[in-house]
Amino acid sequence: MTPSVDELGAWRAFLRAHATITRVLEAELVAEQDLSLAAYDVLVQLAEAPDRRLRMTELADAVLLSRSGVTRLVDRMERGGLVSRTRVPGDGRGVAAELTEAGFHRLRVAARTHLAGVLRHFVARLDADDLCALERISRRLAD
């Protein structure tokens, strides 16, 4: 079965909207905070994790990057003092990324830029009904 013209139109509009918004949010974060959207996402995931620590595999799943992509990103962030790598207790091979105090501070500062962008480029363009419908649809698609 082939998608209809309307179904493909909905799919393409979804892709365009996602690409447009993430591009502008990335550009604002880089320009104002010298931080990529992926690095910001890593900081958020770690800040919300128990003990501000996640196994590298869990982090890769949370930020939707490949394991090798997360490894390279965490390498750069570790050099910048934003995260550190720690051994997982009881697992000789397990490695976790942990948010440092400097990383937590950097997240708090960068959040101002990012959340202002989310409000400006996403929330302000939708009414309450749109936001509820989009959340419901997005949750269904993510399951």
C-alpha positions, 0 to 999 in steps of 0.5 A: 500500500502506498501513502496518499498525497495527503498522507505524504504531505502530512509526513513532509510537513512534520519533517520540515517543521522538525528540521526548521525548529531544530535548526533555529534552536541549534543556531541560537544555542551555538551563537549565544552559548557556544553549545550544540543542541546535542550537547545541550540534550546530553546535559539535560538528560544527565541533570534529570538522571538519578545522581546526574549519571547515566550509562553510556548506552542509556545516554545514547538511547536518551539523546537518540545518537549512536553509541559512537556519536555519544562517545565522541560528544562525551569526549569533547564535553569531558575535555570541556569539564562539563561531564566526567566518565565513571565506572559503574559499580559492580560492572567491571566494563560499565562506563557512565557519564556524570554531570559535573558542577561546571556542566550543571552551571552551563546547563542553567545558563544555556537553558535561558537561551534554549527555553526562550527559543522553544517559547518563541519558535514553538509554543507561541505559534500554537494555541492550547488545543494545538499543543494538547493535540500535538503532545497526544500525537507525538506520544502515540508516535513515540510508543 
